[in-house]
């Protein structure tokens, strides 16, 4: 069984920073791409950033230049450094891992990020 767990969410003022972490555990042979998604209240879940096993990255236009995704393959973890946060970044942030042997991948339970003064 595989588990994915996020941490690091919270309340931050506009212009502030947060770092999200996500760890995958359990019977894992290999993880391909990892990604962060977010879902604001009343909206669909959107892709924020992706990172390949070789650390190639891709970002949504709305976060380019402000967010940075990194990963540690040895620890099966992925991080999202979020700077210059805006109120519109408020959402539940979900981690996704494309894991060998799991056709649908694995999702975390989400962590809430609230950007407000």
C-alpha positions as CSV (number, residue, x, y, z in Angstrom):
1,X,0.0,0.0,0.0
2,X,1.2,3.5,-0.9
3,X,0.5,6.6,1.1
4,X,1.1,10.2,0.1
5,X,1.1,12.9,2.7
6,X,1.4,16.7,2.4
7,X,2.5,19.2,5.1
8,X,3.4,22.8,5.4
9,X,0.1,24.6,4.7
10,X,-1.2,27.4,6.8
11,X,-2.1,31.1,7.0
12,X,0.3,33.7,5.5
13,X,0.0,37.3,4.7
14,X,0.1,38.6,1.1
15,X,3.7,38.8,-0.1
16,X,4.8,36.1,2.3
17,X,6.2,32.6,1.7
18,X,5.4,29.0,2.5
19,X,7.1,25.7,1.7
20,X,5.0,22.6,1.2
21,X,6.4,19.1,1.5
22,X,5.0,15.8,0.3
23,X,6.3,12.4,1.1
24,X,5.3,9.1,-0.5
25,X,5.7,5.9,1.5
26,X,5.0,2.2,1.3
27,X,5.7,-0.3,-1.3
28,X,7.3,2.0,-3.9
29,X,9.6,0.7,-6.7
30,X,10.0,4.0,-8.5
31,X,8.3,7.3,-8.9
32,X,8.1,9.0,-12.3
33,X,6.6,12.5,-12.4
34,X,5.5,14.3,-9.2
35,X,3.2,17.3,-9.2
36,X,1.3,19.8,-7.1
37,X,-2.3,20.7,-7.9
38,X,-4.6,23.2,-6.1
39,X,-8.3,23.6,-5.7
40,X,-9.8,26.9,-4.6
41,X,-13.3,26.9,-3.1
42,X,-16.0,26.3,-5.8
43,X,-13.4,25.8,-8.5
44,X,-11.9,22.8,-10.3
45,X,-8.5,21.3,-9.3
46,X,-5.8,22.9,-11.4
47,X,-2.2,21.9,-12.1
48,X,0.4,24.1,-10.3
49,X,3.7,22.5,-11.1
50,X,5.3,19.2,-12.2
51,X,8.7,17.7,-11.9
52,X,10.1,14.7,-13.7
53,X,12.4,12.2,-12.1
54,X,15.3,14.0,-13.8
55,X,14.1,17.3,-12.3
56,X,12.7,18.9,-15.4
57,X,10.0,21.3,-14.3
58,X,6.9,22.9,-15.6
59,X,4.7,25.6,-14.1
60,X,1.3,27.1,-14.5
61,X,1.5,30.6,-15.9
62,X,-0.1,32.0,-12.7
63,X,2.8,30.9,-10.5
64,X,5.8,31.2,-12.8
65,X,8.6,33.2,-11.2
66,X,7.0,32.8,-7.7
67,X,6.8,29.1,-7.1
68,X,9.6,26.5,-7.3
69,X,9.2,22.7,-7.3
70,X,12.0,20.4,-6.3
71,X,12.3,16.7,-5.3
72,X,14.4,14.3,-3.5
73,X,14.3,10.9,-5.2
74,X,16.1,9.1,-2.4
75,X,13.4,10.2,0.1
76,X,10.4,10.0,-2.3
77,X,9.6,13.6,-1.5
78,X,8.6,16.7,-3.4
79,X,8.6,20.3,-2.3
80,X,6.8,23.5,-3.4
81,X,8.5,26.7,-2.4
82,X,5.9,29.5,-2.7
83,X,7.0,33.1,-2.6
84,X,5.3,36.4,-3.1
85,X,2.0,34.8,-2.2
86,X,-1.3,36.4,-3.3
87,X,-4.8,36.0,-2.0
88,X,-5.7,34.2,-5.2
89,X,-3.2,31.5,-4.3
90,X,-5.6,30.5,-1.5
91,X,-6.6,26.8,-2.0
92,X,-6.2,23.3,-0.9
93,X,-2.9,22.0,-2.4
94,X,-2.6,18.4,-3.4
95,X,0.4,16.3,-4.1
96,X,0.3,13.7,-6.9
97,X,2.9,10.9,-7.6
98,X,3.0,8.8,-10.7
99,X,4.2,5.6,-9.2
100,X,5.3,2.4,-11.0
101,X,2.6,-0.2,-10.7
102,X,-0.2,2.2,-9.9
103,X,-2.0,3.1,-13.1
104,X,-3.9,6.0,-11.6
105,X,-1.0,7.3,-9.4
106,X,-1.4,8.3,-5.8
107,X,-2.9,11.5,-4.3
108,X,-2.3,13.1,-0.9
109,X,-5.2,14.3,1.3
110,X,-4.4,18.0,0.7
111,X,-3.1,20.9,2.8
112,X,-4.8,24.2,3.1
113,X,-3.0,27.4,2.2
114,X,-4.7,30.7,3.1
115,X,-3.3,34.0,2.0
116,X,-4.9,36.8,3.8
117,X,-4.1,39.9,5.8
